[in-house]
Amino acid sequence: MKNLFSRLFRRRALDADVHEELETHVAMRAELNRQAGMTEDDAIHAARRRFGNSTSIREQIYHFNGF
């Protein structure tokens, strides 16, 4: 039982880290898109499309880390 709680806590911590990391990259790409002349909404949408499905990315990271 202790192992289950430990694993759950680590996964939540990892999830928060991954979410923050992905959002940072999206924000940086969106800024580049705005500098290239895109509107705010278009810049954000294009950045999110470029990085793909965040759920899929997180699942790949969990798999890689043994979760």
Rosetta constraint file for C-alpha pairs under 8 A:
AtomPair CA 1 CA 5 HARMONIC 6.52 0.50
AtomPair CA 2 CA 6 HARMONIC 6.18 0.50
AtomPair CA 3 CA 7 HARMONIC 6.04 0.50
AtomPair CA 4 CA 8 HARMONIC 6.10 0.50
AtomPair CA 5 CA 9 HARMONIC 6.05 0.50
AtomPair CA 6 CA 10 HARMONIC 6.19 0.50
AtomPair CA 7 CA 11 HARMONIC 6.11 0.50
AtomPair CA 7 CA 67 HARMONIC 7.78 0.50
AtomPair CA 8 CA 12 HARMONIC 6.22 0.50
AtomPair CA 9 CA 13 HARMONIC 6.20 0.50
AtomPair CA 10 CA 14 HARMONIC 5.99 0.50
AtomPair CA 11 CA 15 HARMONIC 5.92 0.50
AtomPair CA 11 CA 62 HARMONIC 7.76 0.50
AtomPair CA 11 CA 67 HARMONIC 7.08 0.50
AtomPair CA 12 CA 16 HARMONIC 6.23 0.50
AtomPair CA 13 CA 17 HARMONIC 6.31 0.50
AtomPair CA 14 CA 18 HARMONIC 6.02 0.50
AtomPair CA 15 CA 19 HARMONIC 5.99 0.50
AtomPair CA 15 CA 58 HARMONIC 7.33 0.50
AtomPair CA 16 CA 20 HARMONIC 6.17 0.50
AtomPair CA 17 CA 21 HARMONIC 6.13 0.50
AtomPair CA 18 CA 22 HARMONIC 6.07 0.50
AtomPair CA 18 CA 58 HARMONIC 6.86 0.50
AtomPair CA 19 CA 23 HARMONIC 6.12 0.50
AtomPair CA 20 CA 24 HARMONIC 6.12 0.50
AtomPair CA 21 CA 25 HARMONIC 6.41 0.50
AtomPair CA 22 CA 26 HARMONIC 6.18 0.50
AtomPair CA 22 CA 54 HARMONIC 7.60 0.50
AtomPair CA 23 CA 27 HARMONIC 6.03 0.50
AtomPair CA 24 CA 28 HARMONIC 6.21 0.50
AtomPair CA 25 CA 29 HARMONIC 6.16 0.50
AtomPair CA 26 CA 30 HARMONIC 5.98 0.50
AtomPair CA 26 CA 44 HARMONIC 7.33 0.50
AtomPair CA 26 CA 47 HARMONIC 5.42 0.50
AtomPair CA 26 CA 48 HARMONIC 6.12 0.50
AtomPair CA 26 CA 51 HARMONIC 7.33 0.50
AtomPair CA 27 CA 31 HARMONIC 6.16 0.50
AtomPair CA 27 CA 44 HARMONIC 7.43 0.50
AtomPair CA 27 CA 47 HARMONIC 7.61 0.50
AtomPair CA 28 CA 32 HARMONIC 6.44 0.50
AtomPair CA 29 CA 33 HARMONIC 6.20 0.50
AtomPair CA 29 CA 43 HARMONIC 7.91 0.50
AtomPair CA 29 CA 44 HARMONIC 7.98 0.50
AtomPair CA 29 CA 47 HARMONIC 5.47 0.50
AtomPair CA 30 CA 34 HARMONIC 6.17 0.50
AtomPair CA 30 CA 40 HARMONIC 7.88 0.50
AtomPair CA 30 CA 43 HARMONIC 4.81 0.50
AtomPair CA 30 CA 44 HARMONIC 5.00 0.50
AtomPair CA 30 CA 46 HARMONIC 7.35 0.50
AtomPair CA 30 CA 47 HARMONIC 5.29 0.50
AtomPair CA 31 CA 35 HARMONIC 6.20 0.50
AtomPair CA 31 CA 43 HARMONIC 7.26 0.50
AtomPair CA 32 CA 36 HARMONIC 6.25 0.50
AtomPair CA 33 CA 37 HARMONIC 6.60 0.50
AtomPair CA 33 CA 38 HARMONIC 5.68 0.50
AtomPair CA 33 CA 43 HARMONIC 5.01 0.50
AtomPair CA 33 CA 44 HARMONIC 7.96 0.50
AtomPair CA 33 CA 46 HARMONIC 7.80 0.50
AtomPair CA 33 CA 47 HARMONIC 7.61 0.50
AtomPair CA 34 CA 38 HARMONIC 4.71 0.50
AtomPair CA 34 CA 39 HARMONIC 6.19 0.50
AtomPair CA 34 CA 40 HARMONIC 6.44 0.50
AtomPair CA 34 CA 43 HARMONIC 5.68 0.50
AtomPair CA 38 CA 42 HARMONIC 5.89 0.50
AtomPair CA 38 CA 43 HARMONIC 5.42 0.50
AtomPair CA 39 CA 43 HARMONIC 5.88 0.50
AtomPair CA 40 CA 44 HARMONIC 6.34 0.50
AtomPair CA 41 CA 45 HARMONIC 6.16 0.50
AtomPair CA 42 CA 46 HARMONIC 5.94 0.50
AtomPair CA 43 CA 47 HARMONIC 6.14 0.50
AtomPair CA 44 CA 48 HARMONIC 6.23 0.50
AtomPair CA 45 CA 49 HARMONIC 6.17 0.50
AtomPair CA 46 CA 50 HARMONIC 6.12 0.50
AtomPair CA 47 CA 51 HARMONIC 6.55 0.50
AtomPair CA 48 CA 52 HARMONIC 6.21 0.50
AtomPair CA 49 CA 53 HARMONIC 7.79 0.50
AtomPair CA 52 CA 57 HARMONIC 7.86 0.50
AtomPair CA 53 CA 57 HARMONIC 6.40 0.50
AtomPair CA 54 CA 58 HARMONIC 6.11 0.50
AtomPair CA 55 CA 59 HARMONIC 6.16 0.50
AtomPair CA 56 CA 60 HARMONIC 6.23 0.50
AtomPair CA 57 CA 61 HARMONIC 6.34 0.50
AtomPair CA 58 CA 62 HARMONIC 6.18 0.50
AtomPair CA 59 CA 63 HARMONIC 6.13 0.50
AtomPair CA 60 CA 64 HARMONIC 6.14 0.50
AtomPair CA 61 CA 65 HARMONIC 6.14 0.50
AtomPair CA 62 CA 66 HARMONIC 6.09 0.50
AtomPair CA 62 CA 67 HARMONIC 4.93 0.50
AtomPair CA 63 CA 67 HARMONIC 5.59 0.50
